[in-house]
Amino acid sequence: MFVTHLECSKTGKIYEANKIYNLSEVGKPLLVRYDLQAAAKTLTKDVLKGRVSSLWRYREVMPVIHNENIVSLGEGWTPLPHAKRLGALVGMSELFIKDEGLNPTGSFKARGQTAAISMAKELGVKKVAIPTAGNAGGAMSAYAAAAGLEAYVFMPRDTPAACRIECEQLGAQVTLIDGLITDCGAEVARRKEAEGWFDVSTLKEPYRIEGKKTMGYELAEQFGWELPDVILYPTGGGTGLVGMWKAFDEMEGMGWIDSKRPRMFSVQAAGCAPIVRAYDNGWDEAPEFENAHTAASGLRVPKAVGDFIMLNILRTSGGGAISVTDEEMVADTKIVGAAEGIFCAPEGAACFSALKKLLASGQVATKERVVLFNTGTGLKYLEAYGLK
Ligand SMILES: *Cc1c(COP(=O)(O)O)cnc(C)c1O
């Protein structure tokens, strides 16, 4: 296929393709690079019209070499409804929701895992392990099952029950940890060598981002190759944010779009807002956020390995970072649901809460075209919505 090499996101050091990697030598994420000019010969805007309705429609800019290694459950190519009724509530006519809750296992984590597990299979991995705040574990369990790999999932004890039960029913071995996702990550790191596990933590392996970047390709394609003015993205580890930005650069490299980019906004929970704090203070990195707590489990990431990449994207794009409370997210789930018929995860509703603040402060104008990311289904968060 078209992968030329992998590259350290910090130092630019080049790594040979088709080998098993986690982080680079300096402990930073590795990014996959392609021969875009060659890819663009067969991947054209026109040919896409007849391609499969999953993210594998962008086959040439995906890292798998042999088609038989692709593990797909129908992920990606999700709807982008024009949220007219929700928009009208805030005086907007160009508001859209990218509805990622319709992915296999109910969240956009499926995008990352289809790529990571396909690559694990291609590279001969037999056992995969993951620390998860909830949805990544379910997605990994599903794709590992479909690939015939053993799956080991580590999640905080207070992860929503649906996430735990889902992993168990998908055949994974689940370990509950008294702590946060960072503690789960430490447990995976401590045991992986002895157990022979490949660690598929966010941005600690190079391919989840390749799956998540397809959200950027889809937005461009669904909008007729014109990117929106503003993207609001609920940010935990930031794979989607980093991925979409990478996709925009790749599309420009293939001659599909120009250099104009959306303003990217990270939305975080007030109880766990390391990126917002770093952004507000003008820092280049985001130190660990102490006593992280929020019902939006996907946002409960106190320390992100890709922090410096995200902060750079938020600043270069002219966007920003904003936090909202759990109460605001939960209240807005019903506003979005009743207006648009989409039962959001709290992470998704958080984007609408954030939009109202950005409109009030003048950082976003009502006439702009804005995309909110609903990153998961509300069905996995019944405790947050009042289930006892
Ligand atoms: C994981 C997750 C997020 C955060 O995604 P990142 O790309 O890691 O920032 C947001 N929402 C939901 C529902 C998630 O599962």
The ligand as an ORCA input file, in Angstrom:
! r2SCAN-3c Opt
* xyz 0 1
  C     -13.016      8.298     24.412
  C     -14.157      9.197     24.315
  C     -13.995     10.574     24.132
  C     -12.631     11.222     24.061
  O     -12.001     10.868     22.861
  P     -10.475     11.188     22.580
  O     -10.310     11.076     21.120
  O      -9.670     10.202     23.344
  O     -10.226     12.568     23.066
  C     -15.118     11.358     23.986
  N     -16.356     10.817     24.033
  C     -16.572      9.506     24.206
  C     -17.963      8.999     24.258
  C     -15.476      8.639     24.344
  O     -15.687      7.342     24.507
*
